């Protein structure tokens, strides 16, 4: 006789992974209600559903959870202990649901952003300062990267992109505006080396390369007749601001956004190159995951949609 409880205990241990969480929630309601009829009324399900779930649990556990007679319903000792575990599961699931609801409605936590350096340095400071001022429970982690960032890796919440979007159902994009990208050189470089007449002439010029790609190509023209030219140069950097300043110092031709070059153009330090071949590139805010996005993303998107078109105008 003493061995029977030990066998039941061992059976419970070997079958614990087979427990149905939904059946455990039903048992928690059953234990509180004190009977199948009351539990069925509370959960708005047929009594047969309650009885079936109870029978499944008892079969899985290998021991009775309740004592049932025509006049009596009571939990066994194992049933009482198991009911406490089921109620703990209930509380855990409710807490998880509350966390999710709070996360979808409250602007809090850390917002991880990836942006092209030009965009990040020229436009983002005012936007981020406003975002942080409006939402004291929010933190931001901004990474400026010349190279492509894969949102599917999960370490970035939102990317600001100025290149063609992935054709994917698991990415969501909001168009923020259109950026014009052009080529620029200093007056001293133009005097010494002349101006290229067509994009293909860039092969004869010193070009300032940005990024780590082993082969750098610059695109020109409209989408329907786009031309891509492979360029070379002795200067390679990972900052468009540095590349712009190198060009202004006569080191070569740089390709960058109008908004970054404009201040030096006004000062006479840069002149446009191949202007009739410049490209217009849509700027998108791209995120993976849920749509609509969580509150912290919605707050940033609202500011971006207001500020970016004005900055690009």
N, C-alpha and C positions, 0 to 999 in steps of 0.2 A: 504493500500500500504506500509506504513512504516514497517509493520510486516514481509513482505516477506523476506527481507535480513536477519532478525533475524532467521527465520525458516531455511534459507539456511545455515547460520552459524552454527546453532545447528546440522543440518544434516551432515555438514562436520565434526564436532567434534565427532559425534557418529560413523562415518564411516572411520575415519582416519587410523585405524588399518587394513582396507581392501585395502589400497593403494598398488599397484604393483610397486616395485622399478624399474623393467625393463621398465614399462610404463612411469614412471617418467623420466628415462633417455631418452626415445624416445621423450617425450615432451620437454625436455631441448634442444634437437637437432632441434625439430620442431620450437621452439621459436627463436632460432638463425638463422635458415634457412629462416624463414619468409613465409613458405608455405609447403604444403604436398609434392609437386613434388620435391622441392629442398631438403627437409629432407630425402625423400626416396632415392635420388641420393647420399646424403652424407653417409647414413647408409647402402647403397647397399641392400635395401629391397624393396618389392613391395609397391606401394602407398596404397594399401588396408591394409597393415599391420599398416602403420602410422595412417590411418583413424580409424582402429579398436581399436588401443591403445588409441587414443584420445577419442573415444566414450566411452570406458570403464572407463577412468578417469572421464569424465563428469558425467557418470551415478553414479560412486562411490561418487563423490563430491556433486552431486545434483545441479550443477550449470554449465553454459557454460564457457569454458575457452578461446574460440576464436570466432570471428565474421567472418563468411565465406559468401561471395557472389561470383558471377561470376568474379568480377574484384578486389575484396578486401579480404585480410586476415589480421586480426588484433587481438591482444590479448585483452581480456576483462580486467577490473581492477583486478578481481580475477585471471585471467590467468597470468597477469604480476607478481603478487605477488607469484603465485604458481611456475612460471618459475624460479624465483630466488631461491626458495627452491629446485627445481629439479637440478639446477646448483650447489648448495651447496652439494647435495648428490653426484653429479658427482665428485666434488673435493675431497670429503671425501673418496670415493671409490678409486680414483686415488692415494691419499696419502696412503691409506691402502695397495694398491698393491705395491707402492714404498717401504714401510716398509718391506713387505714380501720379495721382490726382494733383498733389501739390506741385510736383515737378512740371506738370503740363500747364498749370495756371499761375505759378509764382516765378518771378524772374529772380532766380538764385542759382548758386553753384558756380562752376567755372565754364566759361564759353571759350572754346579753342578755335582760333581763326587762322587760316592760311591765306596769304595775299601776295601778289606780285610786289616786289619792292617799290616800284614807282607808285602804285596805287596805295600801298600801305603807308609810305612816307609822306605822300602829298595830300591824301584825302582822309586817312583814317584817324589822325590825332584828335581832331575836333569831334568826330563821331564817337570815338571811344570815351573821350572825356565827358561828353553828354550822357552816354550810356551809363557810365559808372556813377555819375552824379545823381541820375534818376533812380538808380537801383543799388542801394547800399549793400545788399546781400549778394551781389554779383561780382565775380572776378573774371578777368580776361587773360588769356594766354595767346599772344599773337606771334606768329612765325612768318617771317618774310622769306620767300623762297623763289628763286628764278626758275627752278625746275618744277616739273609736274608733281602734284601731290595726289595720291590715290585715296579718295574719301572712304573707300570700302574697307580700308585697314582699321578704321574706327578711332584713330587718334586725333582727328580733326572734326569739329562740328560743322564748320562752314568754310568754303573756299571762295575767294573772289578771283574770277578767271577772265582773261582777255584772249581766249583762244577757242576753237571749236569745241562744243560740248560732246561728252560721251553719249552715244545712242543707247541709253539703258533705262529700264523701267524702275530701277531702285535708286535713281538720282533725281532730285527735283531742283529746278533752276528758276530764278527770278531775274529778268532782264532789268538792269539798272541804268543803262545808257549806252552810248557809243563813243569809243575813244579813237582818235586819229593818230596813227603811228607813222612817223616820217624819218628821213635821214638828214643828218646835220654835219657840218664841218666848220672849222674856223676860217675866217678870211685869209689867214696866213697859209693854211693848208691849201685852200683853193688857189691862191696865187702861185704856190710852188708846184702843185700837182694838177691843177685844172679841175673842172667839174665833169663827172660822168654824164653822158647824154642819155643813156638807157641803162636799166638795171644790170644788163650783162657786162657793162663796162666796170662794174665794181670789182671784178676779178683782177683789174690792173691797179687797184688802190689798196691802201692800208685801211682795214676795217677793224674797229674795236669790238671784240667778241665778249658777249656776256653769257655766263652759264658754263656748265661742265660738259655739255654735249660735245663729243669728239669732232663732229661735223656740224657746222653752223650754216643754216640757210635763212635768208631773208625773203619774205613774200611781198609781192607788189601787185597792184592792179585790183580790179573788182573780182568777185568770186567766180563769175562766169568765164573770165579770162585771166585768172591768177597766174602769175609767173613767180617761180621760186629760183633764187640764185644762191649758189654756195659761195660763201665769202671766207676770206682768210685774213689774218693779221697777226702781228707779233705781240699785241696786248690782249690778254684775256683777264677779265675781272668777274666778280660775282655781285657787282653793284651797278645799277644803271646810273646812279648819281655820280659815281666815280667815272664811269664810261663817258658820261656827258662832259664832265670837267676835263677829262683827257682830250676829248675832241676839241673843247674850247681852247685848250693849250696847244693845239696843232698836231696831236698825235695820230689823227686819222678821222675816218667817218664813223659816226655812231648812228644806230637806229633806235629810236625811243619815242615815247609818247609826246605829243605836242605840249601837253601841260607841264612836262618836265623841262622841255627845251625852251619854252616861251620866255622865262625870265632872262636867260642868257641871250636870246634873240633880241629882246628889247634893249639889252646893254651893248649890242653890236658884237658879241663874242662868238655867236654862231650864225650861220646862214643856212637856209634850206637847200637840200640836195634832192634831185629827182622828184620834185613836188607833185607833178601831175601823175606820178605812179604810186602815191601814198595809199595806204589801205585804211579802211574804217572797220574797227573791230568791236563787236558787241561785248559789253561787260556784264557778266552774270554773277549772281550769288548762288552758289550750288551747295546743296546739303544732301546727305543720305539719310535713310531712316524714315520716320513717320512724316506724313503729310496730312493735316497741318502739322508744322513743327512745334516743338515745345516753346514755352513762353519766352525763354531767354533768346531763342533764335528769332521769334516774332518781333521782339523789342528791337533787336539789331536790324532786322530787315526793314522795319518801319523807318528808322533813321537813315539807312542806306538809300532807300527809295526817294527820300526827300533831299538828301545832301549830294548824292553822286551826280544826278543830272545837272545841278547848278555848277558843280566843280568842273564838269566836262564841257560846259557851254562855252 
